[in-house]
Amino acid sequence: EIEMEAFAFNDIAKLTLNNNLKEIKSGLFKSNLLKEVDLKNVERIENDAFFKNKIEKLEIAKNVKYIGSSAFANNEIAYLNSIEIEP
């Protein structure tokens, strides 16, 4: 388990999540430089989890059960060009 805001306010540009990580806590990766996010094994994405990044590509699994408010807010819209929700 990784607690909320553990990696907030850094310059993280690349992220590889362990397949066993099922929950992204509140603000865990907010205010970073992430461009591609693969959440195919994640079931819960809490509030502000990826707030203020530069996400261009986002992959979410069909088994996601919860996406909190502002989970992907304040990403620069000009960057986001692909959202894939696994069928």
Residue pairs with C-beta under 8 A, 6 or more apart in sequence:
1 23
2 21
2 25
2 28
3 25
4 25
4 26
4 27
4 28
4 46
5 25
5 26
5 27
5 28
5 30
6 25
6 28
7 28
7 29
7 32
8 27
8 28
8 29
8 30
8 31
8 32
9 30
9 31
9 32
10 31
10 32
11 32
11 33
12 29
12 32
12 33
12 34
13 32
13 33
13 34
13 35
14 34
14 36
15 29
15 34
15 36
15 37
17 38
17 39
17 41
17 42
19 41
20 41
21 41
21 42
22 41
22 42
22 43
22 44
23 42
23 43
23 44
23 45
23 46
24 39
24 42
24 44
24 45
24 46
24 49
24 50
25 46
25 49
26 46
26 47
26 48
26 49
26 68
27 46
27 47
27 48
27 49
27 51
28 46
28 49
28 50
29 49
29 50
29 53
30 48
30 49
30 50
30 51
30 52
30 53
31 51
31 52
31 53
32 52
32 53
33 53
33 54
34 50
34 53
34 54
34 55
35 53
35 54
35 55
35 56
35 57
35 79
36 55
36 56
36 57
36 58
37 50
37 53
37 55
37 57
37 58
37 59
38 59
39 45
39 58
39 59
39 60
39 61
39 64
40 59
40 60
40 61
40 86
41 61
42 60
42 61
42 64
43 61
43 63
43 64
43 65
43 66
44 64
44 65
44 66
45 60
45 64
45 66
45 67
45 68
45 71
46 66
46 68
46 71
47 68
47 69
47 70
47 71
48 68
48 69
48 70
48 71
48 73
49 68
49 71
49 72
50 71
50 72
50 75
51 70
51 71
51 72
51 73
51 74
52 73
52 74
52 75
53 75
54 75
54 76
54 79
55 72
55 75
55 79
55 80
56 79
56 80
56 81
56 82
57 81
57 82
57 84
58 72
58 80
58 82
58 83
58 84
59 84
59 86
60 67
60 83
60 84
60 85
60 86
61 85
61 86
62 85
62 86
62 87
